[in-house]
Amino acid sequence: MDETTPTELSQQEILAQLEGQLTQGYKQTLPVEAMFGADGPIMAWQRDIEIMLRHPVVRQALGYFKGGISGAEFWGGPNPDDPEDEIGLPICPENDKVGRFIKEQCERFWDRGVPQVQAGYEYGWIGCENTYDATEGILRWENLCTFSPRDVYLLVQDLQPVGVRVKNVRGQPKPVDLWAAGETIPAKALWYAHQPRYGEFYGQSQLIGSWRPWRRAAWKDGAETILDGACYRFGYQGPIARYPDEDMASPVGIPNTTVDGSGITRRYARDIMRQIGEQYKAGGVVGLPSKRDAHGQYTYDLTLPTGTLVGLNGLIEYLDHLYNQITQGIGVPPELLEASETGSGYSGRRIPLEAFLANQQQIADAILKLFVEQILRPLVRWNFGDVKFDVKVKSLIKTRTKQARDENPQSDAQPAGANTAGQTDPLRNQQDPRQQQQDPRQQGRPQGQAMFSSDVATVISDRVLALAKKLKAA
């Protein structure tokens, strides 16, 4: 750490540092320039992360995964006397003003800070610098400055994190050290380790599970390269060219000519026909003589291909298989990405969505805990003294269901597995048009009684539509 620590400064001096950015002038070091240096080696797959992030499937799946905790809501926890109470316990029972301040800071951090913290999903960790604002007389968290994972290091003393070191700061002769939180001093540094294993200070990349299928799909001689070659091969099929077994006199200097025993330059008809075929491939004008042989056939003839792009279905299916593996490796069930296109049933989306949001809940809780311990609790002590409070992330599943219900008041959200016959799926925000028309087989049935549950009926309908598409294509 620096020779002058925050505890040795006056409050005004600390405030000046909190509001400013000590690492102004930072310049990123490209990961490819630091693969094997004084800082040690980096694992082979991590060298591919920057390239992976350019792949559309990786970008889409990772973006979906990051969006899992967006729109989170905060409260003091569920009400034990009324579990259905959506307001729950107060964040700060002792002081409503403090409670409002805490909720406002959590919402600000979730809007401004979390999207930057989520850059740690890529490598597994990220170091940041917090900036604060005290223009209104109350010290508030303002924003984050982030740095490349290869330019930040966690500072540890007695096996406890005490700060973050940032290198490559222009105008600074040595790396800049940012301190972690104290009892009453908010953290200038913020260190996020993404889903660390065994209590490690450095987490693991969210892309690690997708690396192998991505290599098989997008690396040199991967499935995409093979498919591109196949599209060229089958998208353009060269014509079959026929020519007479003869040669003819040719001017001197023409390519592919030979000199016969009499010293005359001659050119074979085969070479002429090959040139004509190549002109056809390039879109050039092809002129052929109208001379016919004794059987009435043209002496020079082109047989054009009758079909192109055949035989690619297997490659396309294999590539789709790899794309699904990439999506699953990142942590996003393919059903969630495909639901809007396939119209899959209520359970087909709800079950994988609940599993997805359960994992997202753990990540959201970990990020909020980091914010509370490093920033929010010291801020409350700085502004209001030692006030007790407890803030938590509401259940993401319940929050998403409530948001969908608010966007579509006509809907009646049901828990997973419930019979939703005749009702709107809150996760689609619109009613399936196939459910708006009454099935003739249900005429005369009591109101609300269906032949099948909504799940079964929708799955059957999906399969029938899929079969119809296949028969139409055939």
N, C-alpha and C positions, 0 to 999 in steps of 0.2 A: 504493500500500500504506500501512498504518499507519506512524506515525513510529517505533514500536517494532516491529522485526522479530523473528521467532523466534530468529535467531542471536544477538541481543543479550540474550536472557533466559537465566536459569538453567534447568537441566533440570527442576527442580521447577515453575518457573513455566510452562515449556512443557507439562509434564505436566498441569498444572491446566487449561490451555487445550485440550489435546487431549481430555481427558475431558469437558469441558463443551461446551455448544452456544452459540457466540458469536452466533448469529442467533435466539435465543429471542425470540418475539414477532413473528415474521415474519407478514405479512398479504399474501395474493395480490392482485395487480391483475388484474382480468378482462381478457382479451385484447381484448374489444370496446371497452374504455375507452382502449386505447393503440394503436389502429390507425394513426392519423396524428397524431403528437405530436412533441415535441422529439427523440425518439429516431429519427425517420425513418419512412418508410412501410413497410408490410408488404404482401407480394404478395397479390393478390386472392384466390387460392385458399386462402391460409392463414387468411383471415377465416372460412372455412367449417369449419375443423377441429373446433371445439367442437361444431358442429351435426352434422358427420359422425359424431362419436363416439357420438351418440345413436341412430344408425341400427342396427337389429339385424344386418344383413348385415355392415356395417363392423365392429361390435363382435365378431361371431363370428369373422370372418376375421382381424382383428388379434389377437384372443386366441389363435387357433390359431397364428399366426405367432410370437407371443411364446413360446408353449409349445415351440417347436422346439428350444430350448437347455436346457430344464428337465431335471433329472436327469443332468446331465453328470458325468462322472467324470474324475479327475485322476491323472496319473502323470508319470514322468520322461522318457517317450518310449519308442518301440518298441525291443525288444532286437534289435540287428543280427545276433546269432548265432542267434536263434530268433524269427522274425517272428510266429509263432503264440503266443508267450508273452503271456498276458493280463495278467500283472503288470508286465512291461516293466522299464525301468531305474529305479533308485531316484531319488527326487526330490533327495535330498541324500546323495550317497555318503559324505561325510565324517562325518556325524552323523545317526543315525536319529532322535534326539529333535527335531532341527531339521526333518527331513523330515516327521515327524508333525505338528509345529506348522504347517508350511506347508500341508499337506493339510487340516488342520482349519480353517485360516483361509480357504482357497479354498472349502471346502464351506459355511462360514458365510456368506461373501460371496455365494455362489451362491443360498443360501436366503433371505437377508435383503436383500441389496443389489441383486442383479440385477433382481428384479421392479420395484424403484424406478428403477433406471437405465433400464429398458425404457420408462419414460414418455417418454424421449427419442426413441422411434420416432415419436411423434405429430408433433412439430414439427421434429425433426431434430437437436436438441441438448437437453441438460439440465445444469444446474449443481447440485451437491450439497455438503453438508457432512458430513465424516466425524466420527464420535465413537468414542472408544476407551475401553478399560477396563483398569486395572492393579491391580485388587483382589487378585489372586493372585500379585502380584510380577512378573508378565510382562505387558508391554503388548500388548494384543490389539485388533484392529479389532472394533468393537461394532455400529455401525449407520450408516444414512444418513438425512439430512434433505434433502428435495428442495424445489425452488422452481419457480415458474412460469417457462417459458422467456422471458417478457417482462420478468422481474424480475432476470435474471442476465446478466452480461457477462464475457467472458473478458479477463483482464488480460494484456497482452503487453508484453514489454520486450526490445529487440534481436531482434525477430521470434520470440521464444520465449515460450510461456505461463508466467506466473509466479504466477497465482492467479485467483480468481473474485470478482467484486464483486456483492453482493446488496443490492438497494434495497428500500424499504418495510418496514424492520424497526422495529417499534414500540418506542419508548423509546430509539432511536438517532437522534441529530441528523443523521447522515450515513450513507451506505451502509457496509455492513460488508465488509471485504476479507478473504478467506480465502487462505492461501498454498498453493502447490503444494509438491511433495516436494523435500526437500534430500537430501544424501548420507546423513545419519543421522536426519533428521527426517521422519516420515511426513506426508503431505499432509493438511491440514485441508480443502482443496477437492478436489472431484472433478469434472472436466469431461468429459462424454461427447458426442462428435459421431458421429451415426449415419451410417455409410457415406458419409463426406465425399468430395467430388470434388476432384481436382487439389490435394490437400493443404490444403484449406480447414479452418479451425478450427471452422466451423459445418457440420453435416451436412445431409442431406436427409430430408424426411419420408417415412416408409414409406407414407403415404396418397396421395402425389402421383400415382401411377399409377391410383388409383381415383377421383380427383376428377371427371373428366369423365363417366364412366358414372353416378356417384352423382348428379351434377347432373341428368342426363337422367332418372334414376329418381325422385329424391326432392325436387327443387326445385319451385318454383311452376310449375304447368302441366306437371309432369313425368309420367312414365308411371304412377306410383302415383296421382297426382291424377286422371288420366284414367281409370284402372281403377276408382277409387272412384266416379267419376261414372257410369261404365258399369254398375257393379253396382247403383247406385241406379236407373239408367234401365231396366236389364233385370230387376233384382230385383223392381221394382214396375212393372208395366205397367197404366196406367189403363184402365178399362173403356170400351167403346164405348157411348155413351148415346144412345138414340133418344127423341124427344118429338114430340107433335103440333104442327102449325104453328098455334098459337093462343095467346091470352093470356087472362088472367082478372083479375077484380077483386081488389085487394090492399089490406090496411089501410095507412093512412098511416104512414110512417116505416120501412117495409121497404126494405132496400137493393135497388138495381137495379130500380126501378119508374119508370114514366112516367105522365103525366096525359094522358088522351085529350081529344078536343074537347068532351066533356060535362063535363069536370072530374073524372072518376072516375080514381082511381089504379089502374093496371093493371100486371101483371107478366107477362113473356113466359115461356112454357113452357120455352124454351131455358135461361133463367137458373135456373129451378127444377131442371132436370135437371143443370146443371153443379154446382149445390150438392149434389145427391144423389151425384154422382160423387166430389166432394171428401170427402164424409162417408165414403164407402167407402174412400178412400185412407187416411183417418185412423183407420180401424177402427171407425167409428161404425155404428149400426144404420140400415139403409136400408129405408124403407117405400115401396112403390109401389102405385098404384091398380090394381085388377083390371079396369078398363074396357078393352074391346077395340074395335077398329075394325070396319068392314064385312067385312074379310077374316079376322077371327078373331084378329088379332094384338093384343098389348097395346099400348095407346097410349103408355105409358111402359115402357121396357125397358132393361136393362143386359146387355151381352155381355161376360162376364168373360174375361180372358186365359187361354189354355190352356197356355202355356209361359213360363217365366222363365229368366233367366240364360243366354240363348243368345247366341252370337256373341262370347263373351269369350275364347275359346281363343287367338286371335291376340294379344290384349293380354297375356294371361298368359305366353305363350311369349316375347314381347318383353321382359317384365319379368324373366323367368328369364334371358334372354340378358344383360340389364344386370347382374343379380346375379352372374352368372358373370364378367363383365368386372370388377366391383368386387373379387371374390375374387382374380382373377388379377392385378389391378393392385396389390393389397396384397402379393402374392407367394405366395399359397397356391393350388396347382392344385386346381380344383374336384373332381377325382377323389378327393382325400384326404378332403374333407368328405362326399362322396356314397358312399364305399366301403362304409360300414356299412349303407347303405340299399339299394344296388343289388346288393351281392354281386359286384362286379366281380372279375375274375380276378387271379391272383397278380401277373403282370406289369403289369396295369392299375393296380395300386396301387404296386408296388415301384419301377417306373421313375420316375414323378413324385416318389415319396417320396425316392429317392436324390438327385435334382436339388434337391429342397427342402432336404434335410439338408446338401448340399454348400454351399449358400448360408448355412445356419445355422452351419456349421462356421467359416466366415470371420468371422461376427459373434461367435461364442463366443471364437475366438482373439483378436479385437481387444479384447473386454471383459476377458479374462483378462490380456492384456498391459498394459492400462491399470491394472488392479488391482495387478499385480506391480510395475510401475515407480513408481507413485504411493504405494502403501501397503505392499505385502508386503516388497519388498526393503529399504526403510528400516526396517521393523519388525524384520526379521531382524538388521540391523546394530545396531539399538537394543538388542535383547535378547541377541544371541549374538555380535556382532562381525561381521567380514567373512568370511562363510561362503558358499561357492559352492553354487548350487543351480540346478535347471532344472525347471520345472513346465509341463505342457502339458495341453490338453483332449484326452481320448481321442476317437477317431473316433466321432462321433455315430451313424453308421450301425451300427458294430459294437456300440456301447453299447445302442442300441435293440433290436438282434437278440438280444443277450445277456439283456437285461431280459425280453424276450418269452419267451425260452427258459426263464428261471428261473421265470417265472410259470406256464408250462405245460411241465413237464418231459417230458410225452409227446411234445412236438413235436421236430422235427429241423430247425433253421433251415438254409436253403439260400441261397447267394448269388443275386443277381438274375440271371434268365435260366435258372436251373437247372431241370431236370425235377423237379417236385415231385409226381408222380403218387402218390396214396395217402398223402401226407404232409400234415401240418398247416401252414398258412401262419402263421409266427410273428408276422406283423403283425396278424392277426385274433384271435390267442390262442384260437381255437376252430376245430374242424374243420368244414368246409362239410358240412352234412348230405347234400348231393347226392353227396358222395364217400364216404359211409359205406356206401352200398349198391352192390353190384357190378353193373356193367352186364351184362345178359344176353348182349350181343354179345361180351363178353370171357371168357365161360365157356370153359374148355378151353385158355386161353392160359397160357403159363408165368408163374409168380409174378413180379410186378413189371413185366410187359410190358403196356402199355396200347395201346388202339387209337389214341388221340390223346394228345398231351402234356397235362398238367394245364391249362396255359394255354389251349390250343385248345378242350379239352372244356368248360371253364368258360365261355369266351366264347360258344360255340355254345349252351350251356344258357341263358345270360343272354338271348341273342337270341330263343330259342324262348319263354321266359317273357314277355319284353316283347311279342312278337307275340301271344301268347295274351291278355295283358291288353288290348291294343288291340282284338282281335276281340271280347272280352267286352264292352268298353265300347261298341263299335259296335252 
